Amino acid sequence: MGQQPIKTFFVTLRRSQIGKPWFHRQVLDGLGLKKRLLCVEKPNNPVIRGMLRKVAHLVVIETDQMYYNRKVAEYEAAKLRPPVIVRHDLPAGFAAAPALQAAAPSSQQQPRI
């Protein structure tokens, strides 16, 4: 069973276009990338691949499967986890260490005056 051809690319602008040459800014505008971290879906054709080649250092290019896997991983990382329960009392049947018992002041000792 062969691999399926890639139908679309998901393109995310990772680096700012400030200070970049005018033709890089025009390519990014042509791709529809106006702001950082904006993600657009583009078809896989020679024109789009040529545009992506010109600005490859500014964008992240993912296939549909890569994009789906990243979104699932982000969802799993953001899910609520069960709370951590901290108990400060000793469990039943657990005796404190002898050193701690010796260090604790007993009520039978008289205060020194």
VENURBEL-V661109 format. One line per field, one symbol per residue. ss: DSSP state (h for helix, s for strand, l for the rest). psi: psi as a letter, one per 30 degrees, with the letter a starting at -180 (. if undefined). burial: # if it has 9 or more other ideal C-beta (glycine too) atoms within 8 Angstrom, else .. A space follows every 10 residues. Layout:
# VENURBEL-V661109
ss->???
psi->???
burial->???
This chain:
# VENURBEL-V661109
ss->lllllllsss ssslllllll lhhhhhhhhh hlllllllss sssllhhhhh hhhhllllss ssshhhhhhh hhhhhhhhll llllllllll lllllllhhh hhhlllllll lll
psi->klkkkkelkj kkjeklgkgl lefeeeeeee fgjelkgkkl kkljleeeee eeeegffflk kkleeeeeee eeeeeeffkk lklkkkkflk lkgjklkeee eefkklffkk kk.
burial->.......### ###...#... ...##.###. #.#....#.# .#.#...##. ##.##..##. .###.##..# .......... .......... .......... .......... ...
